[in-house]
Amino acid sequence: MKQRRIFQDQILCRAGLRQVVLVTLAVLAGLLAAAAPASAQKTELKVGVVLFLSGPASGPFGIPAQQGSQVIIDAINAGTLPAPYNKKGIAGVTITPVFIDEAGGTAKQVEEYRNLVQRQGVDFVLGYISSGDCLAVAPIGEEMKTLTILADCGTPRIFEDADYHYVFRTRPHATMDNVSAARYLLDLKPDTKTYAGINQNYAWGQDSWNDFNASMKALRPEAKSVSEQFPKLFAGEFSSEISALLLAKPDLVHSSFWDGDFESFVFQSTARGLDKRTLFVFTAGEPYMFRMGKSIPDGSIIGARGPYGVYAHPTPLNTWFRSEYQKRFDTPPIYAAYVYAQAFLAVKLAYEKAAAGGKWPSQDEVISKLEHLEFEAIGSNVKMALGKGHQAVSEAAVGRFKWDEGKQAATLVDVKYYPPECATPPEGAKSVDWIAGGMPGAKCK
């Protein structure tokens, strides 16, 4: 009986000791988990990157955007970016890109977006060059509750016509391009009497012309629009539109053309002497400077949709980016490369702010850090100031094209910068209403 009791006591003692050991191990595990970096809970950040890899928009936009993305992704993964982005990975986690071709139209892009989320299992989607594609996928991102970073498209309708929780745009919208172009033009030629426009017949072209036209009416009501041309997107042939512009004889022609349409229009219009009779205002012309060289008429007003490419300020980050891009691809980076890289920097900052406590953040925690984020981009500063903190603003830059015959190089002269408060409507205001109302509250240096 006594031996049985001793045996039972030994069993109870061992059980108690085992319980103590288990509790101790659990506590230690908890402490280790708390002390472990966020990356210990995540091994890969899978990103759907959407841009034009085929078709007429691939050469001037899609390929540079992919190259800019790859430069910044490789540097983030290696931890070789200049400060403040020099921590390895995103909160220590490696980025794995899944590149998707944006060619094919809006219906295809909606399908591709769903595939990225449902089949590829991406953590977020970043991209879109076409305004039509941005308008199509933004509601899908909201429906699928997936973080979506619009890297390039310009239409202001995204956040002026809707509210989004999961969707952000990390570059300014196109109102800035056209207001700053109008201001620059009238600084250059204050006595302008007539003007015309040729823009692609979809959201981007329509919005760009509406903003420029309204800006001209607000800033110089004496000037008159004498021709408005809206050819089909990717039309490639503009003989009738050029004839109409020659007949109208405007002092200037505004165009937001991009992709192959830009190149075709320049070659066709200069062949017919339109450049000798009018001044061209190309609000998205910077990507073509190094592709077309002296084929672009001297004196043309050129925009880069922000302080990108040749307009980027010489910061350490910009010096590194231009050098790395040039070394890898033997050509300078254009604005498409800049804005895709810029989008990755914004996401990196937001994730790392959300992961500061050591735990891998939830999507909503990342979103909360992206909202109203202010950050140093590549050669400029960016504020997520509009669209309830989902739409970026930055300064605008405009200059004039000049071919340097001695250096055989494309250059810009007479460059001016416009602060966001000068060329962008304030929070809550629609671009078209703000411009039509005389741009109240605009602050221009």
Steps between C-alpha positions, in 0.01 A plus 500: 500500500784730601693416182189572288466842664870575436455395138192725461690790655783447251254502213340822625842656548604411146170629364549826684854530376383431145236772534761746624726413208215543251400834648862617499543396137179680406617817672840479329334445165285804556801712593693380196204572273469848642872560453513351149498740203187536291674314218508182711126478449513563125742364243382664177303805392341411168407799285300517178668765280288607204642697203513487121734225383365491145333737255575865418518612865761244601811671357451856629324406825461134595858380459652801684242448776599134530869589501447766766305247707775241470773748599314602814385145590854362470639781715228459764562126518875553529477792743711722273270802468618833643353607835226511615417187297815299572343231720507164324170387347164636610513460878758232423283315247605438139284636217401254227347679198246343265510711182174519302449653154253789507421469129161370399243746632304554820304173501823303477658703779208434732540128432877520552450684830269227628753236394780677684303500823310171481749272320841661542433602860677836481519715813422814303475629142710791369486658158279622213606758246170549319234717664230275358657200671527686831133594488412137426710325767457743792147376583621139467779562750239632741269208434780249562631690803854503361757776537536661156764759414436697181849596389454715191156568347390862498123548498384701805170311500637212710469676835287798396207279399534224763638413844726199547646321798736257325603710198778764494679701233857595592553757224307824424205500263493678167334826606842610622648432155256719316467787747879534519528477119246782460680715759835434335368578154349832609820596681679434171240646264259721700337636182381159376180549301402153374571140593395151398524145626551148367448233765402133505130429526479332842524599868863616493477711186159646583596593856833647389340724239214604729746608769729686260209669321341603829836627630544717192149640542568577866847651451447674164133524408588709192661197336270276296500128429481461121523123455446190717609168350433162667635214288457141613759359744791336311364640171851559366378703199404867541480656153147638541572636849821668379309654209247645746780645715672653196172658398430636852844665526526498882784664689558169677386138497455311827541123501513236772587230244704205620601159361547465124245774435747761623773392262261467206350843559839671524632340181178563303447858622861612445497346153213735419659803665257538791792556740606806296160664552420418862656419838456146631411439866568133581395441861632140497787549255803426721517123422568576133791740538763228482304275263433766237774758558500784251184372334315691775465865395730737686314722746219251565368521855565168672354348817597186691183474706691620804863550612626182336767403250699806398290712738588301814709692753861379553444325833718206616210265425455640149875492432507133601189411296616671179846347528370149569238518223748638244755233592251217457307616195733747325237775488375764747185417699183677389198588713336157466806345668486763774134465591507120525810518720329773703199274561725228645666751733161612635397140566833418667463794738138415585576133571799586716312763698221247558752229598689722746372297797670186370187323378421457133221752433150434377388655173290757685799599711701562181212700354485718812869588453461568128220747562638856520857368467770756419819362355818576308466366148771482233584865446187648658275494804154345499196546723195274501286810542184453293229233479491472881869415500493264201612738223852642474604855419841641412644794314462532123783570256488644148771600252576541130668245277832592342722279287866560583672460166850511645434222752250325274269479801143582600482769768248722676526875556297763688388244761247612760358321803151553640411398858201268544298784654535687169391232255286252697152549650468475879349203681130456428497712183442357155759608248254623240309712756816638661646610166172646375471696824831673435715259707415651841771468762775426246842596633766543232855612567 
